[in-house]
Amino acid sequence: MRVLIAVALACTGCATAGNVFRDNDPKSPAKLRVEAALPAAAEKALTTPTQVPSRQGLDQSGCGGTREKFEFTEQNFRYSFRLVKDADDWYQSREKSWALPAEEYPRVIRSVYTDVWAAVEAGGGKVAESKCDGSTFLIRYESAIRGRPATGTIRGWVGPEDVSRCEPPLKEPYLSVISIDVREETERK
């Protein structure tokens, strides 16, 4: 059954396990730099002298394809975590770990935003528009894919897990999430 699902996903050009783009799906050096920088940016943003992240999940899924006038690739990055005082304490009880407090959202998202901006520029991209406030950020950039102009949009947020998705529904979030969506488009040949 798993093989059939994998074949179906591969044929549609989309999949949800790791960085699964086909070799012919174009990505700019800027987008590749951003995708590579995201795990370290999340870890760095969450680490302070009194806390470290205890990663509960790291999901990177994506797809690529064509529309009438453009080709695109998308990458969705989800980093789920709890915070702990001691990185060697693997047991994540509520007494020894906690979700990210809302008052820390601006500091954390600003740190990730700064690292993502730097990755865009390190990959040769030019930031055309950006904003970062509260718990969200947006970066639009211009780049090139195989000599053709490309535009990218990066949206990020930090917040609690969706408590309504748990069974039974949680009274308070157990995990926090850093979520980044990266989309890049270029005109079709």
Contact map, one row per residue, 1 for C-alpha under 8 A:
111110000000000000000000000000000000000000000000000000000000000000000000000000000000000000000000000000000000000000000000000000000000000000000000000000000000000000000000000000000000000000000
111111000000000000000000000000000000000000000000000000000000000000000000000000000000000000000000000000000000000000000000000000000000000000000000000000000000000000000000000000000000000000000
111111100000000000000000000000000000000000000000000000000000000000000000000000000000000000000000000000000000000000000000000000000000000000000000000000000000000000000000000000000000000000000
111111110000000000000000000000000000000000000000000000000000000000000000000000000000000000000000000000000000000000000000000000000000000000000000000000000000000000000000000000000000000000000
111111111000000000000000000000000000000000000000000000000000000000000000000000000000000000000000000000000000000000000000000000000000000000000000000000000000000000000000000000000000000000000
011111111100001000000000000000000000000000000000000000000000000000000000000000000000000000000000000000000000000000000000000000000000000000000000000000000000000000000000000000000000000000000
001111111110000000000000000000000000000000000000000000000000000000000000000000000000000000000000000000000000000000000000000000000000000000000000000000000000000000000000000000000000000000000
000111111111000000000000000000000000000000000000000000000000000000000000000000000000000000000000000000000000000000000000000000000000000000000000000000000000000000000000000000000000000000000
000011111111111000000000000000000000000000000000000000000000000000000000000000000000000000000000000000000000000000000000000000000000000000000000000000000000000000000000000000000000000000000
000001111111111000000000000000000000000000000000000000000000000000000000000000000000000000000000000000000000000000000000000000000000000000000000000000000000000000000000000000000000000000000
000000111111110000000000000000000000000000000000000000000000000000000000000000000000000000000000000000000000000000000000000000000000000000000000000000000000000000000000000000000000000000000
000000011111110000000000000000000000000000000000000000000000000000000000000000000000000000000000000000000000000000000000000000000000000000000000000000000000000000000000000000000000000000000
000000001111111000001100000000000000000000000000000000000000001110000000000000000000000000000000000000000000000000000000000000000000000000000000000000000000000000000000000000000000000000000
000000001111111100011000000000000000000000000000000000000000011100000000000000000000000000000000000000000000000000000000000000000000000000000000000000000000000000000000000000000000000000000
000001001100111110010000000000000000000000000000000000000000111000000000000000000000000000000000000000000000000000000000000000000000000000000000000000000000000000000000000000000000000000000
000000000000011111010000000000000000000000000000000000000001110000000000000000000000000000000000000000000000000000000000000000000000000000000000000000000000000000000000000000000000000000000
000000000000001111110000000000000000000000000000000000000011100000000000000000000000000000000000000000000000000000000000000000000000000000000000000000000000000000000000000000000000000000000
000000000000000111110000000000000000000000000000000000000011110000000000000000000000000000000000000000000000000000000000000000000000000000000000000000000000000000000000000000000000000000000
000000000000000011111000000000000000000000000000000000000001110000000000001000000000000000000000000000000000000000000000000000000000000000000000000000000000000000000000000000000000000000000
000000000000011111111100000000000000000000000000000000000000111000000000000000000000000000000000000000000000000000000000000000000000000000000000000000000000000000000000000000000000000000000
000000000000110000111110100000000000000000000000000000000000011100000000000000000000000000000000000000000000000000000000000000000000000000000000000000000000000000000000000000000000000000000
000000000000100000011111100000000000000000000000000000000000000100000000000000000000000000000000000000000000000000000000000000000000000000000000000000000000000000000000000000000000000000000
000000000000000000001111110000000000000000000000000000000000000000000000000000000000000000000000000000000000000000000000000000000000000000000000000000000000000000000000000000000000000000000
000000000000000000000111110000000000000000000000000000000000000000000000000000000000000000000000000000000000000000000000000000000000000000000000000000000000000000000000000000000000000000000
000000000000000000001111111000000000000000000000000000000000000110000001100000000000000000000000000000000000000000000000000000000000000000000000000000000000000000000000000000000000000000000
000000000000000000000011111100000000000000000000000000000000000000000001100000000000000000000000000000000000000000000000000000000000000000000000110000000000000000000000000000000000000000000
000000000000000000000000111110110000000000000000000000000000000000000000100000000000000000000000000000000000000000000000000000000000000000000000100000000000000000000000000000000000000100000
000000000000000000000000011111110000000000000000000000000000000000000000000000000000000000000000000000000000000000000000001000000000000000000011110001000000000000000000000000000000000000000
000000000000000000000000001111111000000000000000000000000000000000000000000000000000000000000000000000000000000000000000001110000000000000000001100000000000000000000000000000000000000000000
000000000000000000000000000111111100000000000000000000000000000000000000000000000000000000000000000000000000000000000011111110000000000000000010000000000000000000000000000000000000000000000
000000000000000000000000001111111110000000000000000000000000000000000000000000000000000000000000000000000000000000000001001000000000000000000000000000010000000000000000000000000000010100000
000000000000000000000000001111111111000000000000000000000000000000000000000000000000000000000000000000000000000000000000001000000000000000000000000000000000000000000000000000000000000000000
000000000000000000000000000011111111100000000000000000000000000000000000000000000000000000000000000000000000000000000011011000000000000000000000000000000000000000000000000000000000000000000
000000000000000000000000000001111111110000000000000000000000000000000000000000000000000000000000000000000000000000010011000000000000000000000000000000000000000000000000000000000000000000000
000000000000000000000000000000111111110000000000000000000000000000000000001000000000000000000000000000000000000000000000000000000000000000000000000000000000000000000000000000000000000000000
000000000000000000000000000000011111111000000000000000000000000000000000000000000000000000000000000000000000000000000000000000000000000000000000000000000000000000000000000000000000000000000
000000000000000000000000000000001111111110000000000000000000000000000000000000000000000000000000000000000000000000110010000000000000000000000000000000000000000000000000000000000000000000000
000000000000000000000000000000000111111111000000000000000000000000000000000010000000000000000000000000000000000100010000000000000000000000000000000000000000000000000000000000000000000000000
000000000000000000000000000000000001111111100000000000000000000000000000000000100000000000000000000000000000000000000000000000000000000000000000000000000000000000000000000000000000000000000
000000000000000000000000000000000000111111110000000000000000000000000000000000000000000000000000000000000000000000000000000000000000000000000000000000000000000000000000000000000000000000000
000000000000000000000000000000000000111111111000000000000000000000000000000000000000000000000000000000000000001100110000000000000000000000000000000000000000000000000000000000000000000000000
000000000000000000000000000000000000011111111100000000000000000000000000000000100000000000000000000000000000000100000000000000000000000000000000000000000000000000000000000000000100000000000
000000000000000000000000000000000000001111111110000110000000000000000000000000000000000000000000000000000000000000000000000000000000000000000000000000000000000000000000000000000000000000000
000000000000000000000000000000000000000111111110000000000000000000000000000000000000000000000000000000000000001000000000000000000000000000000000000000000000000000000000000000000000000000000
000000000000000000000000000000000000000011111110000000000000000000000000000000000000000000000000000000000011101100000000000000000000000000000000000000000000000000000000000000000000000000000
000000000000000000000000000000000000000001111111001110000000000000000000000000000000000000000000000000000001000000000000000000000000000000000000000000000000000000000000000000000000000000000
000000000000000000000000000000000000000000111111111110000000000000000000000000000000000000000000000000000000000000000000000000000000000000000000000000000000000000000000000000000000000000000
000000000000000000000000000000000000000000000111111100000000000000000000000000000000000000000000000000000000000000000000000000000000000000000000000000000000000000000000000000000000000000000
000000000000000000000000000000000000000000000011111000000000000000000000000000000000000000000000000000000000000000000000000000000000000000000000000000000000000000000000000000000000000000000
000000000000000000000000000000000000000000000011111100000000000000000000000000000000100000000000000000000000000000000000000000000000000000000000000000000000000000000000000000000000000000000
000000000000000000000000000000000000000000000111111110000000000000000000000000000011110000000000000000000000000000000000000000000000000000000000000000000000000000000000000000000000000000000
000000000000000000000000000000000000000000100111011111000000000000000000000000000011111000000000000000000000000000000000000000000000000000000000000000000000000000000000000000000000000000000
000000000000000000000000000000000000000000100110001111100000000000000000000000001111001000000000000000000000000000000000000000000000000000000000000000000000000000000000000000000000000000000
000000000000000000000000000000000000000000000000000111110000000000000000000000001111001001000000000000000000000000000000000000000000000000000000000000000000000000000000000000000000000000000
000000000000000000000000000000000000000000000000000011111100000000000000000000111100000000000000000000000000000000000000000000000000000000000000000000000000000000000000000000000000000000000
000000000000000000000000000000000000000000000000000001111100000000000000000000111100000000000000000000000000000000000000000000000000000000000000000000000000000000000000000000000000000000000
000000000000000000000000000000000000000000000000000000111110000000000000000001111000000000000000000000000000000000000000000000000000000000000000000000000000000000000000000000000000000000000
000000000000000000000000000000000000000000000000000000111111000000000000000011110000000000000000000000000000000000000000000000000000000000000000000000000000000000000000000000000000000000000
000000000000000011000000000000000000000000000000000000001111100000000000000111100000000000000000000000000000000000000000000000000000000000000000000000000000000000000000000000000000000000000
000000000000000111100000000000000000000000000000000000000111110000000000001111000000000000000000000000000000000000000000000000000000000000000000000000000000000000000000000000000000000000000
000000000000001111110000000000000000000000000000000000000011111000000000001110000000000000000000000000000000000000000000000000000000000000000000000000000000000000000000000000000000000000000
000000000000011101111000000000000000000000000000000000000001111100000000111100000000000000000000000000000000000000000000000000000000000000000000000000000000000000000000000000000000000000000
000000000000111000011000000000000000000000000000000000000000111110000000111000000000000000000000000000000000000000000000000000000000000000000000000000000000000000000000000000000000000000000
000000000000110000001100100000000000000000000000000000000000011111000011110000000000000000000000000000000000000000000000000000000000000000000000000000000000000000000000000000000000000000000
000000000000100000000000100000000000000000000000000000000000001111100011100000000000000000000000000000000000000000000000000000000000000000000000000000000000000000000000000000000000000000000
000000000000000000000000000000000000000000000000000000000000000111111111000000000000000000000000000000000000000000000000000000000000000000000000000000000000000000000000000000000000000000010
000000000000000000000000000000000000000000000000000000000000000011111111000000000000000000000000000000000000000000000000000000000000000000000000000000000000000000000000000000000000000000000
000000000000000000000000000000000000000000000000000000000000000001111100000000000000000000000000000000000000000000000000000000000000000000000000000000000000000000000000000000000000000000000
000000000000000000000000000000000000000000000000000000000000000001111110000000000000000000000000000000000000000000000000000000000000000000000000000000000000000000000000000000000000000000110
000000000000000000000000000000000000000000000000000000000000000001111111000000000000000000000000000000000000000000000000000000000000000000000000000000000000000000000000000000000000000011110
000000000000000000000000000000000000000000000000000000000000000111101111100000000000000000000000000000000000000000000000000000000000000000000000000000000000000000000000000000000000000011110
000000000000000000000000110000000000000000000000000000000000000111100111110000000000000000000000000000000000000000000000000000000000000000000000000000000000000000000000000000000000001111000
000000000000000000000000111000000000000000000000000000000000011110000011111000000000000000000000000000000000000000000000000000000000000000000000000000000000000000000000000000000000001110000
000000000000000000000000000000000000000000000000000000000000011100000001111100000000000000000000000000000000000000000000000000000000000000000000000000000000000000000000000000000000111100000
000000000000000000100000000000000010000000000000000000000001111000000000111110000000000000000000000000000000000000000000000000000000000000000000000000000000000000000000000000000000111000000
000000000000000000000000000000000000000000000000000000000011110000000000011111000000000000000000000000000000000000000000000000000000000000000000000000000000000000000000000000000011110000000
000000000000000000000000000000000000010000000000000000000111100000000000001111100000000000000000000000000000000000000000000000000000000000000000000000000000000000000000000000000111100000000
000000000000000000000000000000000000000000000000000000001111000000000000000111110000000000000000000000000000000000000000000000000000000000000000000000000000000000000000000000001111000000000
000000000000000000000000000000000000001001000000000000111110000000000000000011111000000000000000000000000000000000000000000000000000000000000000000000000000000000000000000000001110000000000
000000000000000000000000000000000000000000000000000000111100000000000000000001111100000000000000000000000000000000000000000000000000000000000000000000000000000010000000000000111100000000000
000000000000000000000000000000000000000000000000000011111000000000000000000000111110000000000000001000000000000000000000000000000000000000000000000000000000000000000000000000111000000000000
000000000000000000000000000000000000000000000000000011110000000000000000000000011111000000010000111100000000000000000000000000000000000000000000000000000000000000000000000001110000000000000
000000000000000000000000000000000000000000000000001111000000000000000000000000001111100000000000111100000000000000000000000000000000000000000000000000000000000000000000000000000000000000000
000000000000000000000000000000000000000000000000001111000000000000000000000000000111111010000001110000000000000000000000000000000000000000000000000000000000000000000000000000000000000000000
000000000000000000000000000000000000000000000000011100000000000000000000000000000011111000000001100000000000000000000000000000000000000000000000000000000000000000000000000000000000000000000
000000000000000000000000000000000000000000000000001100000000000000000000000000000001111110000000000000000000000000000000000000000000000000000000000000000000000000000000000000000000000000000
000000000000000000000000000000000000000000000000000111000000000000000000000000000001111111000000000000000000000000000000000000000000000000000000000000000000000000000000000000000000000000000
000000000000000000000000000000000000000000000000000000000000000000000000000000000000011111000000000000000000000000000000000000000000000000000000000000000000000000000000000000000000000000000
000000000000000000000000000000000000000000000000000000000000000000000000000000000001011111110000000000000000000000000000000000000000000000000000000000000000000000000000000000000000000000000
000000000000000000000000000000000000000000000000000001000000000000000000000000000000001111110000000000000000000000000000000000000000000000000000000000000000000000000000000000000000000000000
000000000000000000000000000000000000000000000000000000000000000000000000000000000000000011111001000000000000000000000000000000000000000000000000000000000000000000000000000000000000000000000
000000000000000000000000000000000000000000000000000000000000000000000000000000000100000011111101100000000000000000000000000000000000000000000000000000000000000000000000000000000000000000000
000000000000000000000000000000000000000000000000000000000000000000000000000000000000000000111111100000000000000000000000000000000000000000000000000000000000000000000000000000000000000000000
000000000000000000000000000000000000000000000000000000000000000000000000000000000000000000011111110000000000000000000000000000000000000000000000000000000000000000000000000000000000000000000
000000000000000000000000000000000000000000000000000000000000000000000000000000000000000000001111110000000000000000000000000000000000000000000000000000000000000000000000000000000000000000000
000000000000000000000000000000000000000000000000000000000000000000000000000000000001100000111111110000000000000000000000000000000000000000000000000000000000000000000000000000000000000000000
000000000000000000000000000000000000000000000000000000000000000000000000000000000111100000011111111000000000000000000000000000000000000000000000000000000000000000000000000000000000000000000
000000000000000000000000000000000000000000000000000000000000000000000000000000000111000000000111111100000000000000000000000000000000000000000000000000000000000000000000000001100000000000000
000000000000000000000000000000000000000000000000000000000000000000000000000000001110000000000000111110000000000000000000000000000000000000000000000000000000000100000000000011110000000000000
000000000000000000000000000000000000000000000000000000000000000000000000000000000110000000000000011111011000000000000000000000000000000000000000000000000000001100000000000000110000000000000
000000000000000000000000000000000000000000000000000000000000000000000000000000000000000000000000001111111000000000000000000000000000000000000000000000000000000000000000000000000000000000000
000000000000000000000000000000000000000000000000000000000000000000000000000000000000000000000000000111111000000000000000000000000000000000000000000000000000001000000000000000000000000000000
000000000000000000000000000000000000000000000000000000000000000000000000000000000000000000000000000011111100000000000000000000000000000000000000000000000000000000000000000000000000000000000
000000000000000000000000000000000000000000000000000000000000000000000000000000000000000000000000000111111111000000000000000000000000000000000000000000000000000000000000000000000000000000000
000000000000000000000000000000000000000000000000000000000000000000000000000000000000000000000000000111111111100000000000000000000000011000000000000000000000011000000000000000000000000000000
000000000000000000000000000000000000000000000000000000000000000000000000000000000000000000000000000000111111110000000000000000000000111000000000000000000000000000000000000000000000000000000
000000000000000000000000000000000000000000001000000000000000000000000000000000000000000000000000000000011111111000000000000000000000000000000000000000000000000000000000000000000000000000000
000000000000000000000000000000000000000000001100000000000000000000000000000000000000000000000000000000011111111100000000000000000000000000000000000000000000010000000000000000000000000000000
000000000000000000000000000000000000000000001000000000000000000000000000000000000000000000000000000000001111111110000000000000000001011110000000000000000001110000000000000000000000000000000
000000000000000000000000000000000000000000000000000000000000000000000000000000000000000000000000000000000111111111000000000000000001100010000000000000000000000000000000000000000000000000000
000000000000000000000000000000000000000010011000000000000000000000000000000000000000000000000000000000000011111111100000000000000000000000000000000000000000000000000000000000000000000000000
000000000000000000000000000000000000010011001000000000000000000000000000000000000000000000000000000000000001111111110000000000000000000000000000000000000000000000000000000000000000000000000
000000000000000000000000000000000000000000000000000000000000000000000000000000000000000000000000000000000000111111111000000000000001000010000000000000000001000000000000000000000000000000000
000000000000000000000000000000000000000000000000000000000000000000000000000000000000000000000000000000000000011111111100000000000000000000000000000000000000000000000000000000000000000000000
000000000000000000000000000000000000100010000000000000000000000000000000000000000000000000000000000000000000001111111110000000000000000000000000000000000000000000000000000000000000000000000
000000000000000000000000000000000100110010000000000000000000000000000000000000000000000000000000000000000000000111111111000000000000000000000000000000000000000000000000000000000000000000000
000000000000000000000000000000000000000000000000000000000000000000000000000000000000000000000000000000000000000011111111100000100000000000100000000000000000000000000000000000000000000000000
000000000000000000000000000000000000000000000000000000000000000000000000000000000000000000000000000000000000000001111111110000000000000000000000000000000000000000000000000000000000000000000
000000000000000000000000000001001100100000000000000000000000000000000000000000000000000000000000000000000000000000111111111000000000000000000000000000000000000000000000000000000000000000000
000000000000000000000000000001101100000000000000000000000000000000000000000000000000000000000000000000000000000000011111111111100000000000001000000000000000000000000000000000000000000000000
000000000000000000000000000001000000000000000000000000000000000000000000000000000000000000000000000000000000000000001111111111100000000000000000000000000000000000000000000000000000000000000
000000000000000000000000000001001000000000000000000000000000000000000000000000000000000000000000000000000000000000000111111110000000000000000000000000000000000000000000000000000000000000000
000000000000000000000000000111111000000000000000000000000000000000000000000000000000000000000000000000000000000000000011111110000000000000000000000000000000000000000000000000000000000000000
000000000000000000000000000011000000000000000000000000000000000000000000000000000000000000000000000000000000000000000001111111000000000000000010000000000000000000000000000000000000000000000
000000000000000000000000000011000000000000000000000000000000000000000000000000000000000000000000000000000000000000000001111111100000000000001111000000000000000000000000000000000000000000000
000000000000000000000000000000000000000000000000000000000000000000000000000000000000000000000000000000000000000000000001100111110000000000001110000000000000000000000000000000000000000000000
000000000000000000000000000000000000000000000000000000000000000000000000000000000000000000000000000000000000000000001001100011111100000000111100000000000000000000000000000000000000000000000
000000000000000000000000000000000000000000000000000000000000000000000000000000000000000000000000000000000000000000000000000001111100000000111100000000000000000000000000000000000000000000000
000000000000000000000000000000000000000000000000000000000000000000000000000000000000000000000000000000000000000000000000000000111110000001111000000000000000000000000000000000000000000000000
000000000000000000000000000000000000000000000000000000000000000000000000000000000000000000000000000000000000000000000000000000111111000011110000000000000000000000000000000000000000000000000
000000000000000000000000000000000000000000000000000000000000000000000000000000000000000000000000000000000000000000000000000000001111100011100000000000000000000000000000000000000000000000000
000000000000000000000000000000000000000000000000000000000000000000000000000000000000000000000000000000000000110010000000000000000111111111000000000000000000000000000000000000000000000000000
000000000000000000000000000000000000000000000000000000000000000000000000000000000000000000000000000000000100010000000000000000000011111110000000000000000000000000000000000000000000000000000
000000000000000000000000000000000000000000000000000000000000000000000000000000000000000000000000000000001100100000000000000000000001111100000000000000000000000000000000000000000000000000000
000000000000000000000000000000000000000000000000000000000000000000000000000000000000000000000000000000001100100000000000000000000001111110000000000000000000111000000000000000000000000000000
000000000000000000000000000000000000000000000000000000000000000000000000000000000000000000000000000000000000100000000000000000000001111111000000000000000011110000000000000000000000000000000
000000000000000000000000000000000000000000000000000000000000000000000000000000000000000000000000000000000000110010000000000000000111101111100000000000000011100000000000000000000000000000000
000000000000000000000000000000000000000000000000000000000000000000000000000000000000000000000000000000000000000000000000000000001111000111110000000000001111000000000000000000000000000000000
000000000000000000000000000000000000000000000000000000000000000000000000000000000000000000000000000000000000000000001000000000111110000011111000000000001110000000000000000000000000000000000
000000000000000000000000000000000000000000000000000000000000000000000000000000000000000000000000000000000000000000000000000000111100000001111100000000111100000000000000000000000000000000000
000000000000000000000000000000000000000000000000000000000000000000000000000000000000000000000000000000000000000000000001000011111000000000111110000000111000000000000000000000000000000000000
000000000000000000000000000000000000000000000000000000000000000000000000000000000000000000000000000000000000000000000000000011110000000000011111000011110000000000000000000000000000000000000
000000000000000000000000000101000000000000000000000000000000000000000000000000000000000000000000000000000000000000000000000111000000000000001111100011110000000000000000000000000000000000000
000000000000000000000000000110000000000000000000000000000000000000000000000000000000000000000000000000000000000000000000000010000000000000000111111111100000000000000000000000000000000000000
000000000000000000000000011110000000000000000000000000000000000000000000000000000000000000000000000000000000000000000000000000000000000000000011111111000000000000000000000000000000000001000
000000000000000000000000010100000000000000000000000000000000000000000000000000000000000000000000000000000000000000000000000000000000000000000001111100000000000000000000000000000000000000000
000000000000000000000000000000000000000000000000000000000000000000000000000000000000000000000000000000000000000000000000000000000000000000000001111110000000000000000000000000000000000000000
000000000000000000000000000000000000000000000000000000000000000000000000000000000000000000000000000000000000000000000000000000000000000000000001111111000000000000000000000000000000000001100
000000000000000000000000000000000000000000000000000000000000000000000000000000000000000000000000000000000000000000000000000000000000000000000111101111100000000000000000000000000000000001100
000000000000000000000000000100000000000000000000000000000000000000000000000000000000000000000000000000000000000000000000000000000000000000000111100111110000000000000000000000000000000111100
000000000000000000000000000000000000000000000000000000000000000000000000000000000000000000000000000000000000000000000000000000000000000000011111000011111000000000000000000000000000000111000
000000000000000000000000000000100000000000000000000000000000000000000000000000000000000000000000000000000000000000000000000000000000000000011110000001111100000000000000000000000000011110000
000000000000000000000000000000000000000000000000000000000000000000000000000000000000000000000000000000000000000000000000000000000000000001111000000000111110000000000000000000000000011100000
000000000000000000000000000000000000000000000000000000000000000000000000000000000000000000000000000000000000000000000000000000000000000001110000000000011111000000000000000000000001111000000
000000000000000000000000000000000000000000000000000000000000000000000000000000000000000000000000000000000000000000000000000000000000000111100000000000001111100000000000000000000001110000000
000000000000000000000000000000000000000000000000000000000000000000000000000000000000000000000000000000000000100010000000000000000000000111000000000000000111110000000000000000000111100000000
000000000000000000000000000000000000000000000000000000000000000000000000000000000000000000000000000000000000100000000000000000000000001110000000000000000011111000000000000000000111000000000
000000000000000000000000000000000000000000000000000000000000000000000000000000000000000000000000000000001001100000000000000000000000001100000000000000000001111100000000000000011110000000000
000000000000000000000000000000000000000000000000000000000000000000000000000000000000000000000000000101001000000000000000000000000000001000000000000000000000111110000000000000011100000000000
000000000000000000000000000000000000000000000000000000000000000000000000000000000000000000000000001100000000000000000000000000000000000000000000000000000000011111100000000011111000000000000
000000000000000000000000000000000000000000000000000000000000000000000000000000010000000000000000000000000000000000000000000000000000000000000000000000000000001111100000000011111000000000000
000000000000000000000000000000000000000000000000000000000000000000000000000000000000000000000000000000000000000000000000000000000000000000000000000000000000000111111100000010000000000000000
000000000000000000000000000000000000000000000000000000000000000000000000000000000000000000000000000000000000000000000000000000000000000000000000000000000000000111111100111110000000000000000
000000000000000000000000000000000000000000000000000000000000000000000000000000000000000000000000000000000000000000000000000000000000000000000000000000000000000001111110110000000000000000000
000000000000000000000000000000000000000000000000000000000000000000000000000000000000000000000000000000000000000000000000000000000000000000000000000000000000000001111110100000000000000000000
000000000000000000000000000000000000000000000000000000000000000000000000000000000000000000000000000000000000000000000000000000000000000000000000000000000000000001111111110000000000000000000
000000000000000000000000000000000000000000000000000000000000000000000000000000000000000000000000000000000000000000000000000000000000000000000000000000000000000000011111110000000000000000000
000000000000000000000000000000000000000000000000000000000000000000000000000000000000000000000000000000000000000000000000000000000000000000000000000000000000000000000111110000000000000000000
000000000000000000000000000000000000000000000000000000000000000000000000000000000000000000000000000000000000000000000000000000000000000000000000000000000000000000111111111000000000000000000
000000000000000000000000000000000000000000000000000000000000000000000000000000000000000000000000000000000000000000000000000000000000000000000000000000000000000000110111111111000000000000000
000000000000000000000000000000000000000000000000000000000000000000000000000000000000000000000000000000000000000000000000000000000000000000000000000000000000000000100000111110000000000000000
000000000000000000000000000000000000000000000000000000000000000000000000000000000000000000000000000000000000000000000000000000000000000000000000000000000000000000100000011111000000000000000
000000000000000000000000000000000000000000000000000000000000000000000000000000000000000000000000001000000000000000000000000000000000000000000000000000000000000111100000011111110000000000000
000000000000000000000000000000000000000000000000000000000000000000000000000000000100000000000000011000000000000000000000000000000000000000000000000000000000000110000000010111110000000000000
000000000000000000000000000000000000000000000000000000000000000000000000000000011100000000000000011100000000000000000000000000000000000000000000000000000000000110000000000011111000000000000
000000000000000000000000000000000000000000000000000000000000000000000000000000011100000000000000001100000000000000000000000000000000000000000000000000000000011110000000000011111100000000000
000000000000000000000000000000000000000000000000000000000000000000000000000001111000000000000000000000000000000000000000000000000000000000000000000000000000011110000000000000111110000000000
000000000000000000000000000000000000000001000000000000000000000000000000000011110000000000000000000000000000000000000000000000000000000000000000000000000001111000000000000000011111000000000
000000000000000000000000000000000000000000000000000000000000000000000000000111100000000000000000000000000000000000000000000000000000000000000000000000000001110000000000000000001111100000000
000000000000000000000000000000000000000000000000000000000000000000000000000111000000000000000000000000000000000000000000000000000000000000000000000000000111100000000000000000000111110000000
000000000000000000000000000000000000000000000000000000000000000000000000011110000000000000000000000000000000000000000000000000000000000000000000000000000111000000000000000000000011111000000
000000000000000000000000000000100000000000000000000000000000000000000000011100000000000000000000000000000000000000000000000000000000000000000000000000011110000000000000000000000001111100000
000000000000000000000000000000000000000000000000000000000000000000000001111000000000000000000000000000000000000000000000000000000000000000000000000000011100000000000000000000000000111110000
000000000000000000000000001000100000000000000000000000000000000000000001110000000000000000000000000000000000000000000000000000000000000000000000000001111000000000000000000000000000011111000
000000000000000000000000000000000000000000000000000000000000000000000111100000000000000000000000000000000000000000000000000000000000000000000000000001110000000000000000000000000000001111100
000000000000000000000000000000000000000000000000000000000000000000000111000000000000000000000000000000000000000000000000000000000000000000000000100111100000000000000000000000000000000111110
000000000000000000000000000000000000000000000000000000000000000000001110000000000000000000000000000000000000000000000000000000000000000000000000000111000000000000000000000000000000000011111
000000000000000000000000000000000000000000000000000000000000000001001110000000000000000000000000000000000000000000000000000000000000000000000000000000000000000000000000000000000000000001111
000000000000000000000000000000000000000000000000000000000000000000000000000000000000000000000000000000000000000000000000000000000000000000000000000000000000000000000000000000000000000000111
